[in-house]
């Protein structure tokens, strides 16, 4: 397997997955800086790099099963050096349309068949969240829908028998059931059959990446925020103006496994921007990498204590 192809130039760390590799490097630099300063953490500090991150999280689960659960965890994600105390969840919904096949030569002028019915279902999702409001919106933003995959039909000569599309529903902690009910309600008025094209339309959840949250006033959350403030101020007394803030993470991550399955307080933190993640020119400013390393080193020294 080829290496991460990291490159440093013009103040950025770039290359394939440069942002993610840079976050790991920042964590390693934090541990090495403590060692170079002659400071040994009094507690156990584990740096994990795992497989199957996000979609399944099996690497994180396996790593945790190999050892006693930690007292706290920090999941490295691009938060812009802010401290995220929670993240949204994602429900994967698959909508399937089945119709009577036929010859396109006698299909008529109005599109019919499974693809046409799936298109109607997609249009019905547009107003599904009209009027949505929840207390969690202030911290996480409103829920979102993304039609990410569609497949159906055989060729242009046949009325399609089958079509399916998949929707990602992103939600704040505590709102999953209500969001799913709203989406199902939007699809419910669609007729399941027509005289000219009997159709079966069904929706099923095929995956669920649950949301997670650690209280904003938890010692872990506040301790990392203080360390990030120290790093940004160069070690001087931190000030609120222009400093890091508490936030939530709009994407999914493995924090959910630590919080929901292991009952481990977890926050999300790291250099870089989520807007640049998974992009062709993904890169991480070197100064952000160094600031993240300083933040983690300060936090480890404070959380665990050190001995010379």
C-alpha positions, 0 to 999 in steps of 0.5 A, a space after each residue: 500500500 502506498 504511503 500517505 503522500 504528505 507534502 509541505 509547502 506554502 505553509 500547508 500540509 497537503 497530499 492525499 488525505 492530508 488533513 486527516 493524516 495531519 491530525 494524527 501527526 498533531 496528536 503524535 507531536 503532542 505526545 513527543 513534545 511532552 517527552 522532549 520536555 521531560 514530562 511523563 503523563 501520570 495517566 494512560 494516553 492512547 493514540 489510536 488510528 483505526 480502520 472503518 472510521 465513520 461508516 461502521 466504526 468497527 476499528 474503534 470498537 475493536 480497539 476499545 474491546 482490546 483494553 479497558 475503556 478510557 476515562 475520556 476520549 478526543 476524536 480528531 476531526 476538522 473543527 477549525 480548532 473549536 471544541 465540539 461537544 456533540 455531533 449529528 446522526 445520519 439515518 439512511 433511508 432507501 425508497 423503492 418503487 416497483 411497477 409493471 414493466 412494459 414496452 416503451 412504444 406503447 407507454 404514452 406521452 406521460 412518463 410512467 413506471 418505477 423511475 417516474 414514481 421514484 421521481 414523485 417520491 423525491 419531489 414529495 421530500 422537498 417540503 417534508 421539513 416545512 415548519 420544522 422546529 426543535 430546541 436542538 436547532 439552536 446548537 446543531 442547525 435544522 435537519 437536512 435531507 440528501 438524495 445521494 444515490 439512485 438506480 433503476 431501469 434497464 434500457 430506454 426501450 422498456 417501462 422500468 420495473 424497478 427503481 430505488 434511491 437512498 436518502 441521508 437524513 442528518 439530525 440532532 441528538 434526540 430528534 431521530 424518531 421525529 425526523 423519520 416520522 416527518 419523512 414517512 408522512 411526506 411519502 404517505 400521500 403518494 398513491 401506491 397504485 394507478 390504473 395505468 401503472 400499478 406501483 408498489 412504493 416502500 421506504 425502509 431504514 437500511 443504516 443508522 449512524 447515531 448522534 452523540 453528545 457530551 454535556 457542554 459543561 463537562 470537565 472534559 469539554 471545558 478542559 479542552 476548551 481551556 487548552 485550546 485557548 492557551 494554545 491560541 494565546 501562546 500560553 498567556 491568560 486566554 481571552 474570550 475575544 477571538 478564541 476557540 468556542 464550543 460548537 457541534 460537529 455537523 458530520 458523523 464520527 466515531 464519538 458515537 461509539 465512545 459515548 453511546 456504547 462505552 459511556 465514555 465522555 468524548 469531544 471532537 477537535 482538530 485542525 482544518 476545515 470540514 469544507 476542505 475534507 474529502 476534497 481534491 485539494 485537501 490540505 492543512 495549514 502548518 500553523 493549525 497543525 502546530 496549534 493543535 499539537 500545543 492544545 493536545 499537549 496542554 490538555 494531556 498535561 492538565 487532564 492526566 497530570 505529569 511527572 518529571 
